[in-house]
């Protein structure tokens, strides 16, 4: 699924996210669909498993809504599961949300999120450091996760298996000096092992 063309911003532009300018080796440009605003500096990322449980989806949506009504921008990655729930929760609460993509900002992945992506572009922004038309390739997502962490003051992990890619976002957040938070889940549940490890650490 492809959206209309995105505009790009370079480091030094007035609308380029200030938090990204602070991290080592920031992207030199971002392709943006929608609009970034200065208030997006007050942002929290919510990330988690693509194969989320109903409990995790409900919790991510509720956390995002609670943040959004307090004028905090919710950042996530538009993936299936927790990411999508976080974006939905922020939108339903009337707040802002920013989706960082592992493909071009004019490409929707996963394709079933086309309608959600359009809503995010209306009320926030879709952004990517990959050129328009770039497909969603596996090696793009760790890069995307670093941008998610860099945009936010902290990262909240809601459900993650022991080897979850979500833990990459948490690792980037720690490396960048951001707060790392994790939601405890059911003892022994595979979907909670990664979050429980973060709490233990």
C-alpha positions as CSV (number, residue, x, y, z in Angstrom):
1,X,0.0,0.0,0.0
2,X,1.4,3.4,-1.0
3,X,0.4,6.8,0.3
4,X,1.1,10.1,-1.5
5,X,4.6,11.4,-1.5
6,X,6.3,12.5,1.7
7,X,8.3,15.7,2.2
8,X,11.8,15.5,3.7
9,X,13.5,17.4,6.5
10,X,17.2,17.7,7.1
11,X,19.2,18.2,10.2
12,X,19.2,21.9,10.9
13,X,15.6,22.5,9.6
14,X,13.3,24.1,12.1
15,X,11.0,21.1,12.3
16,X,13.7,18.5,12.5
17,X,13.1,16.7,15.9
18,X,15.4,18.2,18.5
19,X,15.9,14.9,20.4
20,X,17.3,13.3,17.2
21,X,19.9,16.0,16.9
22,X,21.2,15.0,20.3
23,X,22.0,11.4,19.6
24,X,25.3,10.1,18.1
25,X,25.1,9.8,14.3
26,X,21.6,11.1,13.8
27,X,19.9,10.6,10.4
28,X,20.8,13.4,8.1
29,X,17.3,13.5,6.7
30,X,13.8,12.3,7.5
31,X,11.0,11.7,5.1
32,X,7.7,12.9,6.8
33,X,4.1,12.4,5.9
34,X,1.9,14.5,8.1
35,X,3.5,17.1,10.4
36,X,5.9,17.2,13.3
37,X,5.4,20.0,15.9
38,X,7.6,21.3,18.7
39,X,5.3,19.7,21.2
40,X,6.4,16.3,20.0
41,X,9.5,16.7,22.0
42,X,7.4,15.6,25.0
43,X,7.1,12.0,23.8
44,X,7.0,8.5,25.1
45,X,7.5,5.4,23.0
46,X,5.3,2.4,23.5
47,X,6.6,-0.8,21.9
48,X,6.0,-4.5,22.2
49,X,5.3,-7.9,20.6
50,X,3.7,-8.2,17.2
51,X,2.0,-11.4,18.5
52,X,0.4,-9.6,21.5
53,X,-2.1,-11.1,23.9
54,X,-5.5,-9.4,24.4
55,X,-4.3,-8.2,27.8
56,X,-1.2,-6.6,26.1
57,X,-3.3,-4.9,23.4
58,X,-5.8,-3.5,25.9
59,X,-3.0,-2.2,28.2
60,X,-1.0,-0.6,25.4
61,X,-4.1,1.2,24.1
62,X,-5.0,2.4,27.6
63,X,-1.5,3.6,28.4
64,X,-1.3,5.5,25.1
65,X,-4.7,7.1,25.8
66,X,-3.6,8.1,29.3
67,X,-0.5,9.7,27.9
68,X,-2.3,11.4,25.0
69,X,-4.8,13.2,27.2
70,X,-1.8,14.7,29.1
71,X,-0.5,16.2,25.8
72,X,2.3,13.6,25.5
73,X,3.0,12.4,22.0
74,X,3.0,8.6,21.6
75,X,5.8,7.2,19.4
76,X,5.7,3.7,18.0
77,X,6.5,1.7,14.9
78,X,3.2,0.9,13.2
79,X,3.8,-2.9,13.5
80,X,1.1,-5.4,14.2
81,X,0.2,-5.9,17.8
82,X,1.3,-3.5,20.6
83,X,2.6,-0.8,18.2
84,X,-0.8,-0.6,16.4
85,X,-2.7,-0.6,19.7
86,X,-0.5,2.3,21.0
87,X,-1.2,4.4,17.9
88,X,-4.9,3.6,18.1
89,X,-5.1,4.5,21.8
90,X,-3.5,7.9,21.3
91,X,-5.8,8.7,18.3
92,X,-8.9,7.6,20.2
93,X,-8.0,9.9,23.1
94,X,-7.7,12.8,20.7
95,X,-3.9,13.0,21.0
96,X,-0.9,13.0,18.8
97,X,1.1,10.0,17.6
98,X,4.2,9.5,15.5
99,X,4.9,6.3,13.6
100,X,8.5,5.5,12.7
101,X,8.7,3.2,9.7
102,X,11.1,0.5,8.5
103,X,10.2,1.4,4.9
104,X,9.6,4.6,2.9
105,X,7.2,7.1,4.5
106,X,5.0,6.6,1.5
107,X,4.8,2.8,2.0
108,X,2.4,1.2,4.5
109,X,3.7,-1.9,6.2
110,X,1.9,-4.1,7.3
111,X,-0.5,-3.3,4.5
112,X,-3.6,-3.9,6.7
113,X,-2.6,-0.7,8.6
114,X,-3.3,1.5,5.6
115,X,-6.3,3.2,7.3
116,X,-4.5,3.6,10.6
117,X,-1.5,5.1,8.8
118,X,-3.8,7.6,7.1
119,X,-5.3,8.6,10.5
120,X,-1.8,9.0,11.9
121,X,-0.7,11.3,9.0
122,X,-3.8,13.5,9.7
123,X,-3.2,13.8,13.4
124,X,0.5,13.4,13.8
125,X,3.2,12.0,11.5
126,X,4.6,9.0,9.7
127,X,8.4,9.3,9.4
128,X,11.3,7.3,8.0
129,X,15.0,7.8,7.3
130,X,14.5,5.5,4.2
131,X,13.8,7.1,0.8
132,X,10.3,7.0,-0.6
133,X,9.4,3.7,-2.1
134,X,11.9,1.7,0.1
135,X,10.4,-1.7,1.0
136,X,10.2,-3.0,4.5
137,X,13.4,-5.1,4.7
138,X,14.5,-7.0,7.8
139,X,17.7,-5.0,8.3
140,X,15.7,-1.7,8.3
141,X,13.9,-2.5,11.5
142,X,16.8,-2.3,14.0
143,X,17.6,1.1,12.4
144,X,14.0,2.1,12.8
145,X,14.1,1.1,16.5
146,X,17.0,3.4,17.2
147,X,15.0,6.3,15.8
148,X,12.0,5.4,17.9
149,X,14.2,5.5,21.0
150,X,15.9,8.7,19.9
151,X,12.6,10.6,19.5
152,X,11.2,9.8,22.9
153,X,12.1,10.7,26.5
154,X,11.5,7.1,27.5
155,X,10.4,3.8,26.1
156,X,7.7,1.6,27.6
157,X,7.8,-2.1,26.7
158,X,4.5,-3.8,26.8
159,X,4.9,-7.6,26.2
160,X,8.1,-9.0,24.7
161,X,9.3,-12.5,24.3
162,X,12.8,-13.4,25.5
163,X,14.3,-12.9,22.0
164,X,12.0,-10.2,20.9
165,X,13.2,-7.5,18.5
166,X,11.4,-5.1,20.9
167,X,14.3,-5.5,23.2
168,X,16.5,-3.8,20.6
169,X,14.4,-0.6,21.1
170,X,14.9,-0.9,24.8
171,X,18.7,-1.4,24.3
172,X,18.9,1.7,22.1
173,X,17.0,3.7,24.7
174,X,19.4,2.7,27.4
175,X,22.4,3.5,25.2
176,X,20.9,6.9,24.4
177,X,20.3,7.8,28.0
178,X,16.5,7.5,27.8
179,X,14.3,6.0,30.4
180,X,13.4,2.3,29.9
181,X,10.2,1.0,31.5
182,X,8.5,-2.4,31.3
183,X,5.1,-3.6,32.1
184,X,5.0,-6.8,34.2
185,X,2.9,-9.6,32.9
186,X,1.7,-13.0,33.9
187,X,4.4,-15.1,35.6
188,X,5.8,-17.7,33.2
189,X,4.0,-16.5,30.1
190,X,6.3,-16.4,27.0
191,X,5.0,-12.9,26.2
192,X,6.3,-11.6,29.5
193,X,9.8,-13.1,29.6
194,X,11.4,-10.2,27.8
195,X,9.7,-7.5,30.0
196,X,10.4,-9.4,33.2
197,X,14.1,-9.6,32.1
198,X,14.2,-5.8,31.7
199,X,12.6,-5.3,35.1
200,X,15.2,-7.7,36.6
201,X,18.0,-5.9,34.9
